[in-house]
Amino acid sequence: MRVRAMFLVSLASALLPVAIVAAQQPAAATSNEERVALHSGVDWQLIATHLPDPATGTAANFEVAADVLRARRFPEDALDYYGYALARGGDLDRLLNKMGVVRLELHQDKIARELFLRVVHAHKKDSQAWNNLGVTEYAAQNYQAAIMDYRRAVKLNKHSAVYFSNLGIAYFETKDMQSAREAFARAVEIDPSIMRDHDQGGTTAHVLGSRNYAELCFEMAKIYARSKDIESMRVWLARACEGGFDVRHGIHEEAVFHPYQNDAQLKLMLDNTAQIQKRSIASTSTPSLGAAPEATHRVLAE
């Protein structure tokens, strides 16, 4: 994991091009050598000829360019152009949100947090910024703080599946399963595909994953079983099983699955996954005492 640097953003520095501000950081996501190498590739050459001149471009042009750079996986360059857009008088809240999401993608969570704090301090009704701030708290394992931020977000916007999904995962990490299920159920009601792994390159940070991922998958399967989305239920049960969760026992214990116990596809999936698990265990050396899988989570943007 990269070293994460604390970076306090002042009003004056936020109005400077990010290329200048970034020089104050003690650590960068990409070294100068790596960035030069990226700029020698074909992808960069295709983009570079269309980038607006930093000396003459407009805020709108810079923001569009930054969006393209981020989508094409040039995050540091995207930050430069968002900074140019700020310097030309672009929308401060929107640009800080976008910059913060890029910082999250670079695992610079503390920097992202300061950017989102700037927005919510100035505009307390910005639901997107509250959600994004919650993601930074979640990443720091400050789950209660994350819950408070997400609750502000859903209070301001009751129709965002991402906000409810993030709230559910934060509740899940605190073992408040009833609240987690309620939040997940609302998220799925708004958007049945909410937990799919896709990145639309937007500015709403979305947590996909947990340090207890297999158990989370089983909880999601229960949500889909209650809504009678059998295909999604099977998918999440398969993920739970692959993650090491005792799905057969769980299905037997949970009444919500009883109507599906004789489902032929579900039985086949469980049998196939069990066989894969057995082969995986047989081919894996025994871990040393105290060894544990690395706790990870995935953050995307909608």
Secondary structure, 3 states (H helix, E strand, C coil): CCCCCCCCCCHHHHCCCHHHHHHHCCCCCCCHHHHHHHCCCHHHHHHHCCCCCCCCCCHHHHHHHHHHHHHCCCHHHHHHHHHHHHHCCCCHHHHHHHHHHHHHHCCCHHHHHHHHHHHHHHCCCCHHHHHHHHHHHHHCCCHHHHHHHHHHHHHHCCCCHHHHHHHHHHHHHCCCHHHHHHHHHHHHHHCCCCCCCCCCCCCCEEEECCCCHHHHHHHHHHHHHHCCCHHHHHHHHHHHHHCCCCHHHHHHHCHHHHHHCCCHHHHHHHHHHHHHHHHHHHHCCCCCCCCCCCCCCEEEEC
